[in-house]
Amino acid sequence: MVRLARSLTLISAIGTVAWPFAIVIGVAGTVDDCGDSPFDSPCVIQESQIAVKTFIAGNIEEPGDIDVFQFEVRAEDVGSLYLIETIIPDGDPFSDTYLRLLGKDGTSEIVSDNDSGVGGGSKILWSPEEAGNYFAEVTQFFSTEIGLYQIAVFRAGIAPPDDHGDDAAAATEMVVGGAPLSGSTELSADRDWFKFRIEANRFYDVETSNLETGSDTVITLFAEDGLTPLDTDDQGGREFNASRISWVSPSNLSPGGVFYYLEVQQFLSGTSGVGYDVSVTSTGEPLEVSTKGEPLNGEIEEAGEIDAYVFSATEMSIFTVSLQAATNELNLFELRLLDPDGITLVKSQKNLEFENLTETLGASGDYFLLATNEFEMGSYVLSATLESPEGNPDLNLDGRIDHLDFLLLLEAYQEEK
């Protein structure tokens, strides 16, 4: 492979600039406009091209080709706002770039983006925390494709302030049951952290809402250490692209409760400049549901509302629950069975009009049942039973072996006689 260095005069929409770059000629004679690696003849974007937004022509000449551009962040520009952007020329409407920003080591990815730009173009908004040489890597989103593009790295002034901290230590406090808080993904790969105080054995519901156009949230719930993830959700919210996590807090929390943490980010890490709201609510302790088949009346007062129930069971018990709509012939309700940890989903069932939720429980403890209807409000009738596993002396499944179990055994014996 032969490499030739030269300087080219580029006529852009802004003006005329010098462009030092490397030409790489492959074995088959294909001319590669930029090297495929930060360590193999990357194109260099000059400070003059960063200070005045200048688009540089590029070409993914063959499937799998990679173009790498190197640029310098000066010490005085740390904390500035950088726009790294690709656009697609009119002559190649099928080009679809994938853009990655790499760190100073040339290998670690800071952020990536496919289609936050115009058409098939990509866009990253970024604020560097350290001076040094960084790398922008351009490929086609589909590795089998080729295509033309133009790229610019532009220093666009001072980065906007971050509305919420990026980790547990800098989390913004939310009030349970309080008004939703507004958040914004100011920069690509921005993460907003929140914290809220929870108490023992309570049902909690945290969700995003009022998403601006282009916003697609992903939320992660963390335990009190701010490090242990408990659950993650992308599309479970009541609005398009919104997120939601519902759970029952542990019963062994210290008096006064503890802080739990929530991280909000965008599904596509390159997304920037979009907003959302986030809130957390609680309906208190879950209601105890009978497992002897006694009907229980419930009501969903608004679409998406969740009713929480609890019941005790022993290992290998067979749990069966039915839910019938009381005010509508269409049964659009959903039941979710949660593990004794209050958050892990054991099973969910939506077609309750035709099939009950049935599950053999793998451990002894308190299980939780969530009833909801994401489409409409309405009343329902819920009925649950527990079937004791064969050979289990705890006949009434109350977690104890006592005189009540003996009476049930005696009753069964007399019935058989």
N, C-alpha and C positions, 0 to 999 in steps of 0.2 A: 504494500500500500504506500502511495506517494502522497506527501503533504506539501502544499505550496501556500505560503503566507503572502498576502497582498493587501492593499488598501483600496477601497471602492468609494466613489462619491455617490451618496444616496440622495435622491430628490424626494423629499417627503412633503406632506401637506404643510409642515411648519417652515421648512427651509432646507438648506444644503448642509450636510454634516459629513465628517469623515467616518468610515466604518472599517476598522481593522478586524479581519476575521481570517479563518483558516478554511481552505478547500481541501477536502479529503477525497481522493480518487480511489475507489474500490477496485478489486481485481477485475470485475466485469466492466469497469470504466464508468460506473455511476458516480456522478459528482455529488458529494455530501456537503451542503452549505455550512453545517456546524458539526462539531464532534459529538459523539454519542454519550460522552461521559464527562463529568467535571475534571477528570484526570486525563482526558484525551482530546486536546484541542478544542475546548469550548469557545464559542464566540464571545467576545468581550464587549459589553455595552459601556460606553464612555460616560463620564460624569456630565458632559455637555448634553448627552442624549437623555439623561435622567432629569436634569434641571428643566429642560424644555421638552415636553412630551413629544417623542419622536418614534414613529412606528417603523420597525425594521422588517423587511420582507424575509419570509422563511418558507421552506418547502420540505414536507415529508415525502421524499422522492420515491421510497419503496416501502412495502409493508414491514412494520416493525422498526422503522427508522426512528431515532430519537435525536432531537436538537437540544443542546444545552447552551445556555447563555450565562455568563458570569458578570456580576456587577458588584461594585464596592459601596458599602455603607460607611461613610466617614464618621468619626467620633462626634462631630458637631451635629450629625443628622440622626443620632440615636433618639428614638421617641417620635420621629416624624412619621407622617402617613405616606405609605408607598402604595401605589396602584400598579399592579402587574396585570397586563391585559393582552389578550389576543383578539384580533378581529379577522373575519374571513373576507377576502376580496370578492368583488362581484363576479369575477370570472370563474369562481369555483364554489358553487352553492352547496356542494355535498361535503365539503371539508368540515370536520367536527373535532376541534382540538381538546386535548386533556392536558392540563397545566399543573405542574408540581413545583412548589418552592422548597428547595433543599437548604439545609443549614451549612455552616462554615466547613463542616467536615466533608461535605459533598455527598453524604449518604443518608443522613437523617431527614425525614420529611417533616416540614413545619406545617404545611397545609397544602391541599390539592383542590382542584375544581374542574368540572366538566363544562357546565352550561350556564354559569351565572352571567356570562357576557351576552352580547347581542348575537342572535342567530346561533351559529355553531361555535361562537367564540367563548372564551373563558375569562374569568376575572377574579383576582385576589386583592383584598385590602388588608394591609399588614403594617404593623409598627415594630421595628427591630428594637431589641433590648441591648444588643451589643454591636460594636463596630466590626467590620471585617468583610471578606468576600463571600457572597451568597450566590446561589445558582437557581435559575429558572429552567425547568425541563419541559419541553413541548413534544407531545406525541399526538397521534390520532386516537380518538376514544376507542374505535375498533381497530385493533392492531393489524388487521388485514387490509386496511384502507390507506390511501395516499391522499395528499391534498396541500394546497397553499394556505398561508396565513400571514399575518403581520403581528409583531409583538412590540410592546412598549413597557418599559419600567420607568415610572414617573413618580417623582417626589412631590406630593400634592399638599404640602403644608404640615400643620401640626395635627397629630392624631386626635380624634375626639375623645373626651373623657369616658372612662368605663363606668357605666351606671351601677354595676354590681360586681363584687369581687370575683376572682377566678379560682378561689379555693375555699375550703371550710373556714380557715382563719379569717378570711375577709368577707364571709357570707353576710347578706342582708337579712335581718330578722323579719319574719312574717308573723302575724297574729292569727291564730286558729279562729276561723269564723269571721275574720276581718275582711275589709274590702280588698279586692284583687290588687296586686302590685304590677306595675308596668315594667317591662324589660325590653332591651334592644340588643341585637347582635350587631354591634358597631363595626367590628372587623371580622374578617374570615377567621374561623376556628375560635371565635370568642365563646367563652363558657361563663354563664352567670350562676352564682351560688347563693342559696337561701337557707335559712335555718328557722325552725319553729319548735316550740316546746310541746311535747306530748306527755300524756299521763298513762298510767297502767290500764290495760284492758279497756281500751276505747277504740271505736271504729273511726278511721281517718280516711279522707279522700282528698287527694291533691291533683290538680289538673291545670292545663294551659287553655287559654281561650282568647277570643278577639285577635286572632292571628292576622297580621298584615299580609298583603299579597306577596307571595314568594316565601313566606315563613313556613317551616315544617319542623316542629320542635321534636326533640327527643329528651326525655327526663330520666334521671337516675336518682333513686332514693338511697341515702347512706345512713348507716347506724350512727350512734352517738359519738364514735371515735372519728367520724368524718372521713374514714378510709374504707370501711367495709360496705360494698354495694349490696343492697337488699333486693332491689328490683329495678328493671328498666322498661320503659314503654315508649313507643313511637306513635302509633296510630290509634290508641285506645280512647282518645278524647271524644267529647260530644260534638266537636266541630271538625271539619275537614282539616287533616294534617295536625290536629291537636293531640295532646298526650294526657294520660291519666293513670294513676296508681291508687288502688284502694286496698286497705289492710286493717288488721286489728292489732293493736300494740301488745307487747308482752305483758303478762300479769305480774312479773317480778321486778318492775322498774322501781327505782328509789322514790321515796316520798317527794312530792313536788315535781316529779317528772324529769325528763332529760331533753336535750336538743337532738332532733334529727335534722339531716341535711338533704338538700335537693339541688342537683345540678341540671341546668337547662342549656341545651345546645341545639344547633341546627343539624338536621339529618345529613345535608350536604355541607361538608366543612368549609367549602368556599363561599357559602352564602353570607352576605353582609348587608347591613343597612335595613334590617327588617325587625319589626317589633311583635310583642305578644303580651298577654296578661297571665299571671299565675296566682293561684289561690289554694288555700287548704281549709277544709271544714271537718267537723266531727259531729256525729249524732249520739255520742255517749257510748255507754256499754251496749254490746249486742244483746238482743232479747233471747231468752232461753226458749227453745222449741221442743215440744214433746216428741218423743220417738215411739209413742204407743199408738200412732195412727190418729190422734185427736186433731181435728181440723183447726187451723189457725188462720184468721182473716188478716190480710194486709192490704196496703194501698200505696201505689206509686203516684205521688201528687204532681209530679212533673216529669217529662221525658228525661231519662238518664239518671233519675234518682236511684239510690241503692238502699235497701233494707238489709240489716245485718243480724244474723241469728247465731246462736251457739248451742252445742249439745255435746254430751260426754259419751265416749265409746271405748270399748276395750279392743285390743288387738285382734284382727281377723273377723271382726263383726261385719255383717253385711248391711249397709245403709241404703235405704230406698226412700226417695222423696218425690212427691208429685206436686204440681202447681197447676191449678185451673184458673183461667180468667173468669172473673165474676161479672164483668160489665161489658165484655166484648167477645163476640164469637171467635175472633182471631186471637190466638194465644201467641203473642209476640214477646212473652217474658223469657228471661234467661236466668238460670241458676248456676252459681259457681261454688264449688266446694273447696275450702281452703284447709291446708295442713294445720296441725296444732301450733306451728310457728306464726300463724295468722296472716301469712303473705304468700306462701307457695301454693300455686294452683294445683289441686289434685285432679279435678275434672270439672268440665262445664257442659251444660246441656241447654240447647235452644229449642229443639222441637218437642216442647213439653206437652203439646196437644196430642202427640202420638206415642211418646216414649218417656218414661220416668228416668230420673237420674239414679243410677244404682252403682255402688262402689264397695268393694271389700277393703276395709280400712287396715292399713299396715302397721299401726301402732296405737297404743292406748293414750288417751288424752282428750282435751277439748278441741273439737273441730268447729269450723265456722262456715256458715252458709250465707251467701249473698244473693238476694233476689233483685232483679232490675228489669227495666224495659226501656231500651234506648230510643224507641220510636214514639211512644205515647204514654199518657198517664192512664191509670185504671186500677180497679180492685182485683184481688186474687184470693184464692183459698189454697193454703199450703198444708200438706200432710206428710209426716215422716215416720218411718219404722226402722227398728234395728233388729236384726236376726242374729241370735247368739251363735257363735261357731260351735260345731259339734264337739262335745266333751268339755265345754267351758262351764265351770261351776257358778260363774257369775251370771245367773239366769236373767236378772233384770238389768244387766249391763250398766250398773251404776258405779262401777269401779271398785266395789267392795263385795266380799263374800261373807254373808251374814245370815241371820235368821230369816230374812225376807226371801233369800234364795232357797232356803230349806222349805219354806211354806209353798213356794212355787213348784218345787220338785214334788212335794207331797200332793199338791193339787193335781199335777200332771199324772201322778201315779194313780190317784183315785179315779181320774177320768178314764184312764186305760182299763181299770177294773170294771 
